[in-house]
Every structure is written in structure tokens, then in C-alpha cells.
């Protein structure tokens, strides 16, 4: 069952990184957030969810 949790966290991390890339934030800010998520996958994802830059999706 642990592998399922790992796959879910991996998918959420990839989604978060893609969202970070699609923001208007500076490149330095994007790199900082991406490194945080890569180094601390679960904690970084939670911090990003509450405090990180959100993507600018256009419909």
C-alpha cells in the first residue's frame, strides 16, 4: 500500500512543478519552489499549496 502513496505524492509533485512553471513569478522564485518540492516532496507540496505561486491558466 505504500507504493500507492508514493505514486500519488509523485503525481501531485509533478502537477505542482508544472503549475509553478506556468506562473508569472520570477525565475529565481520558481527555482526556489521547485527545489523545495524536490527536496521535501510531502512538506514542500503542503507549503506550496498554502503559500506558493499559483498557475495562470487561461480559459
C-alpha positions as CSV (number, residue, x, y, z in Angstrom):
1,X,0.0,0.0,0.0
2,X,3.0,2.3,0.5
3,X,3.7,2.3,-3.2
4,X,0.3,3.8,-3.9
5,X,1.0,6.6,-1.5
6,X,4.4,7.2,-3.3
7,X,2.7,7.3,-6.7
8,X,0.1,9.8,-5.5
9,X,2.8,12.1,-4.0
10,X,4.9,11.8,-7.2
11,X,1.9,12.8,-9.4
12,X,1.0,15.7,-7.1
13,X,4.6,16.9,-7.1
14,X,4.8,16.8,-10.9
15,X,1.5,18.7,-11.0
16,X,2.8,21.3,-8.5
17,X,6.0,21.8,-10.5
18,X,4.1,22.2,-13.7
19,X,1.9,24.8,-12.0
20,X,4.9,26.7,-10.7
21,X,6.4,26.8,-14.2
22,X,3.2,28.4,-15.5
23,X,3.2,31.3,-13.1
24,X,4.3,34.9,-13.7
25,X,6.8,34.6,-10.8
26,X,10.5,35.4,-11.4
27,X,12.8,32.6,-12.4
28,X,14.5,32.7,-9.0
29,X,11.3,32.2,-7.2
30,X,10.3,29.4,-9.5
31,X,13.6,27.6,-8.9
32,X,13.3,28.0,-5.1
33,X,9.8,26.5,-5.1
34,X,10.8,23.6,-7.4
35,X,13.8,22.8,-5.3
36,X,11.7,22.9,-2.1
37,X,9.3,20.4,-3.7
38,X,12.1,18.2,-5.0
39,X,14.0,18.1,-1.7
40,X,10.9,17.8,0.6
41,X,8.2,16.2,-1.5
42,X,5.4,16.0,1.0
43,X,6.2,19.0,3.2
44,X,7.2,21.1,0.1
45,X,3.9,20.3,-1.5
46,X,1.9,21.3,1.5
47,X,3.8,24.6,1.9
48,X,3.4,25.3,-1.8
49,X,-0.3,24.6,-1.6
50,X,-0.8,27.3,1.0
51,X,1.9,29.9,0.2
52,X,3.3,29.2,-3.3
53,X,2.6,30.9,-6.6
54,X,-0.4,29.6,-8.4
55,X,-0.5,29.0,-12.2
56,X,-2.2,31.5,-14.5
57,X,-4.4,29.2,-16.6
58,X,-6.3,31.0,-19.3
59,X,-9.6,29.6,-20.5
